[in-house]
Amino acid sequence: MRILLVASAFNSLTQRVHAELRDRGHAVAVELALAEGALTEAVRRHDPQLVVAPMLRTAIPEEIWSAYTCLIVHPGPPGDRGPSSLDRAIHDGAEEWGVTVLQADAEMDAGDVWAAMPCRVPPVAKSDLYRGEIADAALAAVLIAVARFADGGYTPRPQDGTTVRVRPYLDQSVRRIDWAADPTATVLRKLRAADSQPGVLDELLGGEWYLHGGHPEGVLRGRPGELLATRAGAVCRATADGAVWIPEVRARRLPGGPPTFKLPAVLALGDLLPPLPEHAPPVLPDDGDPSWADIRYREDGAVGRLSWSFPGGAMSTDRCRRLLAAYREACARPTSVLLLGGERDFFSNGIHLNVIEAAPDPAAESRANIEAIDDLVEAVLTTTDRLVVAAVAGNAAAGGVMLALAADEVWCRAGAVLNPHYRLMGLHGSEYWTHTLPRRVGPAAAERLMDRALPVSAAGALRLGLVDRVLDCAPGAFAAETGALAAHLASRPATAARITAKKTEQQRREAETPLAAVREAELTWMRATFDDPAAPYHTLRHAFVTKRRPDATPPHLTRFVSPASQTSSNPSGGRFTGTAPHGVPSRPHG
């Protein structure tokens, strides 16, 4: 079918639905809901067989839903209505939730139900839940609804009025933290329910800030509300019965002032911070340490796992350097298989555009950041004494995809979507992509991926050869499943032979194409862009960081994409674990 996706933004769920519907043989295009009249005209111009709205903050005009079947994805179970559905589920401590696909009509969220899917609500941040369990349930419900529509014999069921629950917008008066009275569990629930938007508005050091993210602290204590320490760019603040780490904050925008954006808390607060002890974690923090750390390591026999959790998947200069130090330390351990990647949610989205935007010299910070991530990728590429496996639990984009491709194998959760391109940020790209991507998928497919700049599902990535294995499992099960697979890999007699052969192959490739030459060629392009004030990169970066609303839907999204236009067969084959995969999205950085 010709399916048009209507969305307020090409966000993670919209990307996932786009990629998965293409995988299943549909031609898919996107129109952003930027202006009511423009959207009506765009839908008429596309004349789709079906309209699907994966993420829509405004109502679909009557001129559209009266002429076309429009399926709305609502992040709540049947009967739930209101603009803060997921926020309230977390804020209220729900353990089970769901997603409903309903038909648009005159009343918001009141249309007939085409499909619904339940899901668990683990104790994670809203954005993580949205890209994980909610996205899995949404994708499953969308596929059921689309199949029912295509069949033509299904009649959607009206909502049961006795179960309808209309809940108002969750405003800051409800979200606000009472530091003197709220225990850690309550503080974390409020922070998680507001992540990544809108954040929790709070008074801090004489100003108003939105707090983003929250992690429990197991040791430090102090007077409720007091700032206790810093670590890895985060600040630790005492609660009524403990303390929490807050990784990011955003200044409240002043009337008529410029837009503000999230930054690591220590960087954002800057000179306002009083002298605080820096509780720097060890280079290789043990997974059992009760204090929060954004990089962790654990070891099980011959398998090591180096994991990280960076907000938004963004890897600043500091994060890249700390991760490189941890990687080198992990490579000094007596293991034969090393797993790389977070246990759920983002793998990596490349360089940290927000930190770059806030830097006194964005061009210099861009250069430092790309050099730092290149150093990390090079270390992975040149590791020859063990097998390195990239465990991609969630989204990966741009340089984050290339970090994964530096490993010997890439194992991907079925709910992950890859964006292996740079051009939407006006960048040529680095991270040795000109060496690893064509080697993986072939020069022609590499050129298509970079030029078309469309998300690729886990299944599509397997067909292309971008990944070697897809695991169809819940977000919370990915770490255990990859750990078991890694243990099996380490125990195989053939693994020792692979490691021995790996060094010889690396030497052959180096003689054929020196990595230093690859790096310098890529960085020549990147430096020229960074150092040119008129380069589109600077304008695109600012628009991305400040979340500026686009004037029109990007042209590459408005074309109906046929199923085969983004993929090609993988001559080397691939391994697939489980049933048909799903896929989760991300926004490209660099």
VEXGU-996295 format. One record per residue (C-alpha): residue number from 1; chain; x, y, z. Coordinates in nm, 2 decimals, padded with zeros to 4 digits. Layout:
% VEXGU-996295
{NUM 'A' {X Y Z}}
...
***
This chain:
% VEXGU-996295
{1 'A' {00.00 00.00 00.00}}
{2 'A' {00.09 00.37 -00.03}}
{3 'A' {00.10 00.48 00.33}}
{4 'A' {00.15 00.84 00.44}}
{5 'A' {00.29 00.90 00.78}}
{6 'A' {00.18 01.23 00.94}}
{7 'A' {00.38 01.34 01.24}}
{8 'A' {00.48 01.65 01.44}}
{9 'A' {00.84 01.55 01.40}}
{10 'A' {01.04 01.27 01.24}}
{11 'A' {01.10 01.13 01.58}}
{12 'A' {01.22 00.79 01.70}}
{13 'A' {00.88 00.61 01.67}}
{14 'A' {00.80 00.77 01.33}}
{15 'A' {01.14 00.65 01.20}}
{16 'A' {01.07 00.31 01.33}}
{17 'A' {00.73 00.28 01.17}}
{18 'A' {00.87 00.42 00.85}}
{19 'A' {01.15 00.16 00.83}}
{20 'A' {00.93 -00.13 00.94}}
{21 'A' {00.65 -00.06 00.70}}
{22 'A' {00.90 -00.04 00.41}}
{23 'A' {01.04 -00.38 00.53}}
{24 'A' {00.69 -00.53 00.49}}
{25 'A' {00.64 -00.41 00.13}}
{26 'A' {00.47 -00.08 00.17}}
{27 'A' {00.56 00.24 -00.01}}
{28 'A' {00.60 00.51 00.26}}
{29 'A' {00.62 00.88 00.27}}
{30 'A' {00.62 01.14 00.55}}
{31 'A' {00.45 01.48 00.59}}
{32 'A' {00.52 01.69 00.90}}
{33 'A' {00.22 01.86 01.06}}
{34 'A' {00.36 02.21 01.04}}
{35 'A' {00.05 02.41 00.93}}
{36 'A' {-00.31 02.29 00.91}}
{37 'A' {-00.38 02.42 00.56}}
{38 'A' {-00.04 02.29 00.43}}
{39 'A' {-00.10 01.95 00.57}}
{40 'A' {-00.44 01.92 00.41}}
{41 'A' {-00.30 02.01 00.07}}
{42 'A' {-00.01 01.77 00.12}}
{43 'A' {-00.23 01.47 00.20}}
{44 'A' {-00.45 01.54 -00.10}}
{45 'A' {-00.14 01.57 -00.32}}
{46 'A' {00.00 01.23 -00.19}}
{47 'A' {-00.35 01.07 -00.22}}
{48 'A' {-00.24 00.77 00.00}}
{49 'A' {-00.44 00.46 00.06}}
{50 'A' {-00.39 00.50 00.44}}
{51 'A' {-00.27 00.77 00.68}}
{52 'A' {-00.08 00.67 00.99}}
{53 'A' {00.02 00.92 01.27}}
{54 'A' {00.29 00.77 01.49}}
{55 'A' {00.35 01.09 01.69}}
{56 'A' {00.11 01.38 01.65}}
{57 'A' {00.06 01.66 01.90}}
{58 'A' {-00.23 01.83 01.71}}
{59 'A' {-00.56 01.71 01.58}}
{60 'A' {-00.59 01.59 01.22}}
{61 'A' {-00.82 01.84 01.03}}
{62 'A' {-01.16 01.71 00.94}}
{63 'A' {-01.09 01.76 00.57}}
{64 'A' {-00.83 01.48 00.60}}
{65 'A' {-01.00 01.23 00.84}}
{66 'A' {-01.33 01.26 00.66}}
{67 'A' {-01.17 01.17 00.33}}
{68 'A' {-00.90 00.92 00.43}}
{69 'A' {-00.87 00.65 00.70}}
{70 'A' {-00.63 00.80 00.96}}
{71 'A' {-00.48 00.58 01.23}}
{72 'A' {-00.36 00.76 01.54}}
{73 'A' {-00.10 00.60 01.77}}
{74 'A' {-00.18 00.69 02.13}}
{75 'A' {00.08 00.59 02.40}}
{76 'A' {-00.19 00.46 02.64}}
{77 'A' {-00.42 00.17 02.68}}
{78 'A' {-00.78 00.18 02.54}}
{79 'A' {-00.99 00.44 02.72}}
{80 'A' {-00.69 00.65 02.82}}
{81 'A' {-00.71 01.01 02.69}}
{82 'A' {-00.50 01.32 02.73}}
{83 'A' {-00.17 01.48 02.63}}
{84 'A' {00.04 01.35 02.92}}
{85 'A' {-00.05 00.98 02.90}}
{86 'A' {00.30 00.83 02.93}}
{87 'A' {00.42 01.10 03.18}}
{88 'A' {00.13 01.02 03.41}}
{89 'A' {00.19 00.64 03.39}}
{90 'A' {00.54 00.69 03.52}}
{91 'A' {00.45 00.97 03.76}}
{92 'A' {00.18 00.75 03.91}}
{93 'A' {00.40 00.44 03.93}}
{94 'A' {00.21 00.22 03.68}}
{95 'A' {00.37 -00.12 03.62}}
{96 'A' {00.16 -00.20 03.32}}
{97 'A' {00.06 00.03 03.03}}
{98 'A' {-00.02 -00.01 02.66}}
{99 'A' {-00.05 00.15 02.32}}
{100 'A' {-00.37 00.20 02.12}}
{101 'A' {-00.41 00.26 01.75}}
{102 'A' {-00.74 00.44 01.69}}
{103 'A' {-00.92 00.61 01.41}}
{104 'A' {-00.92 00.99 01.39}}
{105 'A' {-01.25 01.16 01.42}}
{106 'A' {-01.39 01.48 01.57}}
{107 'A' {-01.29 01.41 01.93}}
{108 'A' {-00.93 01.38 02.03}}
{109 'A' {-00.83 01.02 02.13}}
{110 'A' {-01.20 00.91 02.11}}
{111 'A' {-01.21 00.72 01.77}}
{112 'A' {-01.27 00.36 01.71}}
{113 'A' {-01.00 00.12 01.81}}
{114 'A' {-00.81 -00.07 01.53}}
{115 'A' {-00.55 -00.24 01.76}}
{116 'A' {-00.41 -00.23 02.11}}
{117 'A' {-00.11 -00.38 02.27}}
{118 'A' {-00.01 -00.40 02.64}}
{119 'A' {00.34 -00.35 02.77}}
{120 'A' {00.54 -00.34 03.09}}
{121 'A' {00.66 -00.01 03.26}}
{122 'A' {01.01 -00.08 03.40}}
{123 'A' {01.17 00.18 03.63}}
{124 'A' {01.34 00.38 03.35}}
{125 'A' {01.32 00.73 03.21}}
{126 'A' {01.03 00.82 02.99}}
{127 'A' {01.24 00.86 02.68}}
{128 'A' {01.40 00.52 02.73}}
{129 'A' {01.06 00.36 02.79}}
{130 'A' {00.92 00.54 02.48}}
{131 'A' {01.20 00.41 02.26}}
{132 'A' {01.18 00.06 02.42}}
{133 'A' {00.87 -00.10 02.55}}
{134 'A' {00.63 00.16 02.42}}
{135 'A' {00.79 00.15 02.07}}
{136 'A' {00.77 -00.23 02.06}}
{137 'A' {00.40 -00.22 02.16}}
{138 'A' {00.33 00.07 01.92}}
{139 'A' {00.50 -00.11 01.63}}
{140 'A' {00.31 -00.43 01.69}}
{141 'A' {-00.02 -00.25 01.72}}
{142 'A' {00.04 -00.05 01.40}}
{143 'A' {00.13 -00.37 01.20}}
{144 'A' {-00.19 -00.53 01.32}}
{145 'A' {-00.40 -00.23 01.23}}
{146 'A' {-00.24 -00.19 00.89}}
{147 'A' {-00.30 -00.56 00.82}}
{148 'A' {-00.66 -00.53 00.92}}
{149 'A' {-00.71 -00.23 00.70}}
{150 'A' {-00.55 -00.40 00.41}}
{151 'A' {-00.77 -00.71 00.45}}
{152 'A' {-01.07 -00.49 00.42}}
{153 'A' {-01.30 -00.70 00.64}}
{154 'A' {-01.22 -00.57 00.98}}
{155 'A' {-01.46 -00.33 01.16}}
{156 'A' {-01.28 -00.12 01.43}}
{157 'A' {-01.46 -00.13 01.77}}
{158 'A' {-01.59 00.17 01.95}}
{159 'A' {-01.43 00.27 02.28}}
{160 'A' {-01.61 00.15 02.59}}
{161 'A' {-01.74 00.47 02.76}}
{162 'A' {-01.72 00.31 03.10}}
{163 'A' {-01.34 00.27 03.08}}
{164 'A' {-01.27 00.62 02.94}}
{165 'A' {-01.03 00.82 03.16}}
{166 'A' {-00.96 01.18 03.04}}
{167 'A' {-00.66 01.32 03.23}}
{168 'A' {-00.54 01.68 03.20}}
{169 'A' {-00.19 01.80 03.10}}
{170 'A' {00.07 01.72 03.37}}
{171 'A' {00.20 02.07 03.44}}
{172 'A' {00.50 02.18 03.65}}
{173 'A' {00.29 02.24 03.96}}
{174 'A' {00.24 01.86 03.98}}
{175 'A' {00.59 01.77 03.87}}
{176 'A' {00.77 02.00 04.11}}
{177 'A' {01.01 01.83 04.36}}
{178 'A' {00.98 01.91 04.73}}
{179 'A' {01.34 01.85 04.82}}
{180 'A' {01.27 01.87 05.19}}
{181 'A' {01.00 01.61 05.20}}
{182 'A' {01.03 01.39 04.88}}
{183 'A' {01.22 01.06 04.93}}
{184 'A' {01.46 00.94 04.66}}
{185 'A' {01.20 00.71 04.50}}
{186 'A' {00.95 01.00 04.45}}
{187 'A' {01.22 01.23 04.32}}
{188 'A' {01.33 00.97 04.07}}
{189 'A' {00.98 00.90 03.96}}
{190 'A' {00.92 01.27 03.89}}
{191 'A' {01.25 01.31 03.70}}
{192 'A' {01.19 01.00 03.50}}
{193 'A' {00.83 01.11 03.41}}
{194 'A' {00.97 01.44 03.27}}
{195 'A' {01.26 01.30 03.07}}
{196 'A' {01.36 01.41 02.81}}
{197 'A' {01.08 01.67 02.78}}
{198 'A' {00.97 01.89 02.95}}
{199 'A' {01.21 01.83 03.24}}
{200 'A' {01.13 01.92 03.60}}
{201 'A' {01.14 02.30 03.67}}
{202 'A' {01.34 02.37 03.98}}
{203 'A' {01.50 02.66 04.16}}
{204 'A' {01.88 02.60 04.18}}
{205 'A' {02.16 02.84 04.27}}
{206 'A' {01.95 03.15 04.24}}
{207 'A' {01.80 03.06 03.90}}
{208 'A' {01.53 02.85 03.74}}
{209 'A' {01.64 02.53 03.56}}
{210 'A' {01.48 02.23 03.41}}
{211 'A' {01.63 01.91 03.55}}
{212 'A' {01.67 01.62 03.31}}
{213 'A' {01.75 01.26 03.40}}
{214 'A' {01.80 01.11 03.75}}
{215 'A' {02.00 00.82 03.90}}
{216 'A' {02.01 00.70 04.26}}
{217 'A' {02.32 00.75 04.47}}
{218 'A' {02.40 00.47 04.71}}
{219 'A' {02.65 00.64 04.95}}
{220 'A' {02.64 01.02 04.97}}
{221 'A' {02.40 01.19 05.20}}
{222 'A' {02.34 01.55 05.30}}
{223 'A' {02.09 01.82 05.39}}
{224 'A' {01.78 01.78 05.16}}
{225 'A' {01.82 01.99 04.85}}
{226 'A' {02.19 02.04 04.91}}
{227 'A' {02.44 01.99 04.62}}
{228 'A' {02.69 01.73 04.74}}
{229 'A' {02.93 01.64 04.46}}
{230 'A' {03.00 01.63 04.09}}
{231 'A' {03.09 01.33 03.87}}
{232 'A' {03.13 01.30 03.49}}
{233 'A' {02.95 01.63 03.43}}
{234 'A' {02.65 01.54 03.66}}
{235 'A' {02.56 01.69 04.00}}
{236 'A' {02.46 01.50 04.31}}
{237 'A' {02.17 01.65 04.52}}
{238 'A' {02.04 01.53 04.85}}
{239 'A' {01.68 01.41 04.89}}
{240 'A' {01.48 01.36 05.21}}
{241 'A' {01.63 01.01 05.26}}
{242 'A' {01.93 00.99 05.02}}
{243 'A' {02.06 01.15 04.70}}
{244 'A' {02.02 01.15 04.33}}
{245 'A' {02.25 01.23 04.04}}
{246 'A' {02.12 01.48 03.78}}
{247 'A' {02.32 01.45 03.45}}
{248 'A' {02.17 01.74 03.26}}
{249 'A' {02.00 02.07 03.31}}
{250 'A' {01.85 02.34 03.09}}
{251 'A' {01.81 02.70 03.18}}
{252 'A' {01.45 02.84 03.17}}
{253 'A' {01.40 03.05 02.87}}
{254 'A' {01.35 03.42 02.95}}
{255 'A' {01.07 03.61 02.78}}
{256 'A' {01.20 03.73 02.45}}
{257 'A' {01.53 03.55 02.51}}
{258 'A' {01.71 03.30 02.30}}
{259 'A' {01.61 02.93 02.31}}
{260 'A' {01.79 02.72 02.57}}
{261 'A' {01.90 02.36 02.55}}
{262 'A' {02.01 02.07 02.76}}
{263 'A' {02.38 02.05 02.87}}
{264 'A' {02.57 01.84 03.12}}
{265 'A' {02.48 01.99 03.46}}
{266 'A' {02.84 02.10 03.55}}
{267 'A' {02.89 02.27 03.22}}
{268 'A' {02.55 02.44 03.22}}
{269 'A' {02.58 02.57 03.58}}
{270 'A' {02.94 02.68 03.53}}
{271 'A' {03.06 02.95 03.77}}
{272 'A' {02.73 02.93 03.97}}
{273 'A' {02.84 02.60 04.12}}
{274 'A' {02.99 02.63 04.46}}
{275 'A' {03.32 02.44 04.53}}
{276 'A' {03.21 02.07 04.53}}
{277 'A' {03.41 01.75 04.56}}
{278 'A' {03.46 01.57 04.22}}
{279 'A' {03.38 01.21 04.29}}
{280 'A' {03.54 01.09 03.97}}
{281 'A' {03.47 00.72 03.91}}
{282 'A' {03.76 00.48 03.85}}
{283 'A' {03.87 00.44 03.49}}
{284 'A' {03.69 00.11 03.48}}
{285 'A' {03.40 00.13 03.72}}
{286 'A' {03.28 -00.20 03.85}}
{287 'A' {02.92 -00.29 03.77}}
{288 'A' {02.85 -00.35 04.14}}
{289 'A' {02.95 00.00 04.26}}
{290 'A' {02.66 00.16 04.45}}
{291 'A' {02.74 00.51 04.31}}
{292 'A' {02.61 00.61 03.97}}
{293 'A' {02.85 00.60 03.68}}
{294 'A' {02.78 00.65 03.31}}
{295 'A' {03.05 00.39 03.21}}
{296 'A' {03.05 00.04 03.37}}
{297 'A' {03.24 -00.28 03.33}}
{298 'A' {03.18 -00.63 03.44}}
{299 'A' {03.35 -00.96 03.37}}
{300 'A' {03.21 -01.32 03.35}}
{301 'A' {03.48 -01.57 03.28}}
{302 'A' {03.63 -01.50 02.94}}
{303 'A' {03.37 -01.23 02.85}}
{304 'A' {03.40 -00.87 02.94}}
{305 'A' {03.13 -00.61 02.90}}
{306 'A' {03.20 -00.24 02.87}}
{307 'A' {02.87 -00.05 02.88}}
{308 'A' {02.78 00.31 02.89}}
{309 'A' {02.47 00.53 02.91}}
{310 'A' {02.50 00.88 02.77}}
{311 'A' {02.19 01.10 02.76}}
{312 'A' {02.06 01.12 02.40}}
{313 'A' {02.34 00.89 02.28}}
{314 'A' {02.57 01.20 02.25}}
{315 'A' {02.94 01.14 02.30}}
{316 'A' {03.12 01.46 02.39}}
{317 'A' {03.50 01.50 02.38}}
{318 'A' {03.51 01.42 02.75}}
{319 'A' {03.29 01.11 02.72}}
{320 'A' {03.49 00.98 02.43}}
{321 'A' {03.82 01.02 02.61}}
{322 'A' {03.68 00.86 02.93}}
{323 'A' {03.54 00.57 02.72}}
{324 'A' {03.87 00.53 02.54}}
{325 'A' {04.05 00.50 02.87}}
{326 'A' {03.80 00.25 02.99}}
{327 'A' {03.83 00.05 02.67}}
{328 'A' {04.21 00.03 02.70}}
{329 'A' {04.17 -00.08 03.06}}
{330 'A' {03.92 -00.34 02.95}}
{331 'A' {04.16 -00.47 02.69}}
{332 'A' {04.42 -00.53 02.96}}
{333 'A' {04.18 -00.78 03.12}}
{334 'A' {04.23 -01.16 03.05}}
{335 'A' {03.92 -01.20 02.83}}
{336 'A' {03.88 -01.33 02.48}}
{337 'A' {03.54 -01.16 02.39}}
{338 'A' {03.46 -00.80 02.48}}
{339 'A' {03.11 -00.67 02.45}}
{340 'A' {03.06 -00.30 02.38}}
{341 'A' {02.74 -00.10 02.43}}
{342 'A' {02.47 00.00 02.67}}
{343 'A' {02.24 -00.26 02.82}}
{344 'A' {01.93 -00.08 02.67}}
{345 'A' {01.84 00.23 02.48}}
{346 'A' {02.10 00.43 02.28}}
{347 'A' {02.42 00.28 02.15}}
{348 'A' {02.56 00.61 02.03}}
{349 'A' {02.46 00.91 01.81}}
{350 'A' {02.81 01.04 01.75}}
{351 'A' {02.95 01.38 01.85}}
{352 'A' {02.77 01.60 02.11}}
{353 'A' {02.61 01.88 01.92}}
{354 'A' {02.47 02.06 02.23}}
{355 'A' {02.82 02.08 02.39}}
{356 'A' {02.96 02.20 02.07}}
{357 'A' {02.69 02.47 02.03}}
{358 'A' {02.76 02.59 02.38}}
{359 'A' {03.14 02.61 02.34}}
{360 'A' {03.32 02.95 02.32}}
{361 'A' {03.46 02.83 01.99}}
{362 'A' {03.22 02.57 01.83}}
{363 'A' {03.46 02.50 01.54}}
{364 'A' {03.75 02.41 01.78}}
{365 'A' {03.52 02.20 01.99}}
{366 'A' {03.39 02.02 01.68}}
{367 'A' {03.75 01.94 01.58}}
{368 'A' {03.83 01.81 01.93}}
{369 'A' {03.52 01.60 01.95}}
{370 'A' {03.57 01.44 01.61}}
{371 'A' {03.93 01.36 01.69}}
{372 'A' {03.83 01.21 02.03}}
{373 'A' {03.57 00.98 01.87}}
{374 'A' {03.81 00.89 01.59}}
{375 'A' {04.06 00.78 01.86}}
{376 'A' {03.80 00.56 02.02}}
{377 'A' {03.70 00.40 01.68}}
{378 'A' {04.07 00.35 01.59}}
{379 'A' {04.13 00.17 01.92}}
{380 'A' {03.85 -00.08 01.84}}
{381 'A' {03.96 -00.12 01.48}}
{382 'A' {04.32 -00.21 01.58}}
{383 'A' {04.23 -00.45 01.87}}
{384 'A' {04.38 -00.78 01.76}}
{385 'A' {04.41 -00.99 02.08}}
{386 'A' {04.04 -01.06 02.13}}
{387 'A' {03.70 -01.05 01.95}}
{388 'A' {03.51 -00.73 02.00}}
{389 'A' {03.13 -00.74 01.96}}
{390 'A' {02.92 -00.42 01.94}}
{391 'A' {02.60 -00.49 02.13}}
{392 'A' {02.35 -00.24 01.99}}
{393 'A' {02.06 -00.24 02.23}}
{394 'A' {01.88 00.07 02.07}}
{395 'A' {01.93 00.36 01.84}}
{396 'A' {02.26 00.44 01.67}}
{397 'A' {02.33 00.72 01.42}}
{398 'A' {02.62 00.86 01.22}}
{399 'A' {02.94 00.82 01.41}}
{400 'A' {02.77 00.59 01.65}}
{401 'A' {02.69 00.34 01.37}}
{402 'A' {03.06 00.36 01.26}}
{403 'A' {03.17 00.29 01.62}}
{404 'A' {02.97 -00.03 01.60}}
{405 'A' {03.11 -00.12 01.26}}
{406 'A' {03.46 -00.10 01.40}}
{407 'A' {03.39 -00.42 01.60}}
{408 'A' {03.44 -00.77 01.47}}
{409 'A' {03.07 -00.84 01.50}}
{410 'A' {02.76 -00.63 01.54}}
{411 'A' {02.46 -00.78 01.74}}
{412 'A' {02.15 -00.57 01.73}}
{413 'A' {01.82 -00.58 01.92}}
{414 'A' {01.53 -00.61 01.68}}
{415 'A' {01.40 -00.28 01.82}}
{416 'A' {01.70 -00.08 01.70}}
{417 'A' {01.71 00.14 01.39}}
{418 'A' {02.03 00.27 01.24}}
{419 'A' {02.09 00.60 01.07}}
{420 'A' {02.43 00.55 00.90}}
{421 'A' {02.45 00.89 00.74}}
{422 'A' {02.58 01.25 00.81}}
{423 'A' {02.45 01.48 00.53}}
{424 'A' {02.14 01.60 00.72}}
{425 'A' {02.39 01.78 00.95}}
{426 'A' {02.59 01.91 00.66}}
{427 'A' {02.89 01.68 00.74}}
{428 'A' {03.11 01.45 00.53}}
{429 'A' {03.16 01.23 00.84}}
{430 'A' {03.46 01.06 00.99}}
{431 'A' {03.50 00.77 01.23}}
{432 'A' {03.67 00.57 00.95}}
{433 'A' {03.33 00.52 00.77}}
{434 'A' {03.49 00.54 00.43}}
{435 'A' {03.69 00.23 00.53}}
{436 'A' {03.43 00.02 00.73}}
{437 'A' {03.10 00.10 00.56}}
{438 'A' {03.19 00.00 00.20}}
{439 'A' {03.37 -00.31 00.34}}
{440 'A' {03.05 -00.41 00.51}}
{441 'A' {02.78 -00.34 00.25}}
{442 'A' {02.97 -00.27 -00.07}}
{443 'A' {03.04 00.07 -00.23}}
{444 'A' {02.70 00.11 -00.41}}
{445 'A' {02.49 00.03 -00.10}}
{446 'A' {02.72 00.26 00.11}}
{447 'A' {02.66 00.55 -00.13}}
{448 'A' {02.28 00.49 -00.12}}
{449 'A' {02.27 00.48 00.26}}
{450 'A' {02.46 00.81 00.28}}
{451 'A' {02.27 00.99 00.00}}
{452 'A' {01.92 00.89 00.09}}
{453 'A' {01.96 00.95 00.46}}
{454 'A' {01.67 00.72 00.57}}
{455 'A' {01.65 00.51 00.88}}
{456 'A' {01.72 00.14 00.85}}
{457 'A' {01.55 -00.12 01.07}}
{458 'A' {01.74 -00.40 01.23}}
{459 'A' {01.61 -00.65 00.97}}
{460 'A' {01.71 -00.42 00.69}}
{461 'A' {02.05 -00.38 00.85}}
{462 'A' {02.09 -00.75 00.86}}
{463 'A' {02.00 -00.79 00.49}}
{464 'A' {02.25 -00.51 00.40}}
{465 'A' {02.53 -00.66 00.61}}
{466 'A' {02.54 -00.37 00.85}}
{467 'A' {02.48 -00.61 01.14}}
{468 'A' {02.56 -00.98 01.19}}
{469 'A' {02.29 -01.09 01.43}}
{470 'A' {01.94 -00.96 01.53}}
{471 'A' {01.79 -01.06 01.87}}
{472 'A' {01.42 -01.03 01.90}}
{473 'A' {01.39 -00.97 02.27}}
{474 'A' {01.25 -00.72 02.51}}
{475 'A' {01.47 -00.42 02.59}}
{476 'A' {01.54 -00.55 02.94}}
{477 'A' {01.64 -00.89 02.82}}
{478 'A' {01.91 -00.78 02.57}}
{479 'A' {02.20 -00.77 02.81}}
{480 'A' {02.14 -01.12 02.93}}
{481 'A' {02.09 -01.26 02.58}}
{482 'A' {02.40 -01.10 02.44}}
{483 'A' {02.60 -01.21 02.75}}
{484 'A' {02.49 -01.57 02.69}}
{485 'A' {02.58 -01.55 02.33}}
{486 'A' {02.92 -01.40 02.41}}
{487 'A' {02.99 -01.68 02.66}}
{488 'A' {02.91 -01.93 02.39}}
{489 'A' {03.14 -01.75 02.14}}
{490 'A' {03.42 -01.74 02.39}}
{491 'A' {03.39 -02.12 02.46}}
{492 'A' {03.41 -02.22 02.09}}
{493 'A' {03.74 -02.38 01.99}}
{494 'A' {03.72 -02.18 01.66}}
{495 'A' {03.74 -01.85 01.85}}
{496 'A' {04.11 -01.88 01.93}}
{497 'A' {04.18 -01.94 01.57}}
{498 'A' {03.97 -01.64 01.47}}
{499 'A' {04.17 -01.42 01.71}}
{500 'A' {04.50 -01.55 01.56}}
{501 'A' {04.38 -01.48 01.21}}
{502 'A' {04.25 -01.14 01.31}}
{503 'A' {04.60 -00.99 01.36}}
{504 'A' {04.71 -01.12 01.02}}
{505 'A' {04.41 -00.98 00.85}}
{506 'A' {04.45 -00.64 01.02}}
{507 'A' {04.81 -00.62 00.90}}
{508 'A' {04.70 -00.71 00.55}}
{509 'A' {04.44 -00.43 00.55}}
{510 'A' {04.68 -00.18 00.70}}
{511 'A' {04.93 -00.25 00.42}}
{512 'A' {04.66 -00.22 00.16}}
{513 'A' {04.48 00.09 00.31}}
{514 'A' {04.66 00.26 00.60}}
{515 'A' {04.42 00.38 00.86}}
{516 'A' {04.61 00.70 00.91}}
{517 'A' {04.55 00.79 00.55}}
{518 'A' {04.18 00.71 00.58}}
{519 'A' {04.15 00.93 00.89}}
{520 'A' {04.34 01.22 00.74}}
{521 'A' {04.13 01.22 00.42}}
{522 'A' {03.81 01.22 00.62}}
{523 'A' {03.93 01.49 00.87}}
{524 'A' {04.04 01.71 00.58}}
{525 'A' {03.67 01.73 00.48}}
{526 'A' {03.56 01.78 00.84}}
{527 'A' {03.80 02.05 00.93}}
{528 'A' {03.71 02.25 00.62}}
{529 'A' {03.35 02.24 00.72}}
{530 'A' {03.41 02.32 01.09}}
{531 'A' {03.64 02.61 01.00}}
{532 'A' {03.40 02.77 00.74}}
{533 'A' {03.16 03.00 00.92}}
{534 'A' {02.93 02.99 00.61}}
{535 'A' {02.91 02.61 00.61}}
{536 'A' {02.55 02.48 00.65}}
{537 'A' {02.67 02.26 00.94}}
{538 'A' {02.67 02.55 01.18}}
{539 'A' {02.31 02.66 01.09}}
{540 'A' {02.19 02.30 01.09}}
{541 'A' {02.35 02.23 01.42}}
{542 'A' {02.19 02.54 01.58}}
{543 'A' {01.85 02.44 01.44}}
{544 'A' {01.89 02.09 01.57}}
{545 'A' {02.01 02.19 01.92}}
{546 'A' {01.74 02.46 01.97}}
{547 'A' {01.47 02.23 01.82}}
{548 'A' {01.37 02.49 01.56}}
{549 'A' {01.06 02.40 01.38}}
{550 'A' {01.13 02.34 01.01}}
{551 'A' {00.95 02.55 00.75}}
{552 'A' {00.86 02.24 00.54}}
{553 'A' {00.89 01.87 00.54}}
{554 'A' {01.24 01.77 00.42}}
{555 'A' {01.22 01.66 00.05}}
{556 'A' {01.39 01.33 00.11}}
{557 'A' {01.09 01.23 00.34}}
{558 'A' {00.81 01.34 00.11}}
{559 'A' {00.89 01.09 -00.16}}
{560 'A' {00.72 00.75 -00.14}}
{561 'A' {01.00 00.50 -00.08}}
{562 'A' {00.96 00.16 -00.23}}
{563 'A' {01.06 -00.14 -00.02}}
{564 'A' {01.37 -00.24 -00.21}}
{565 'A' {01.51 00.11 -00.26}}
{566 'A' {01.72 00.11 00.06}}
{567 'A' {01.84 -00.24 00.09}}
{568 'A' {02.04 -00.50 -00.11}}
{569 'A' {02.13 -00.86 -00.06}}
{570 'A' {02.42 -00.94 00.17}}
{571 'A' {02.65 -01.18 -00.01}}
{572 'A' {02.81 -01.29 00.31}}
{573 'A' {02.47 -01.38 00.47}}
{574 'A' {02.39 -01.32 00.83}}
{575 'A' {02.27 -01.48 01.15}}
{576 'A' {01.92 -01.40 01.29}}
{577 'A' {01.81 -01.50 01.64}}
{578 'A' {01.43 -01.50 01.70}}
{579 'A' {01.13 -01.41 01.50}}
{580 'A' {01.07 -01.11 01.27}}
{581 'A' {01.24 -00.80 01.41}}
{582 'A' {01.09 -00.47 01.50}}
{583 'A' {01.32 -00.16 01.52}}
{584 'A' {01.38 00.17 01.71}}
{585 'A' {01.50 00.51 01.58}}
{586 'A' {01.73 00.79 01.66}}
{587 'A' {01.82 01.14 01.55}}
{588 'A' {02.16 01.17 01.37}}
{589 'A' {02.44 01.37 01.53}}
{590 'A' {02.78 01.34 01.37}}
***
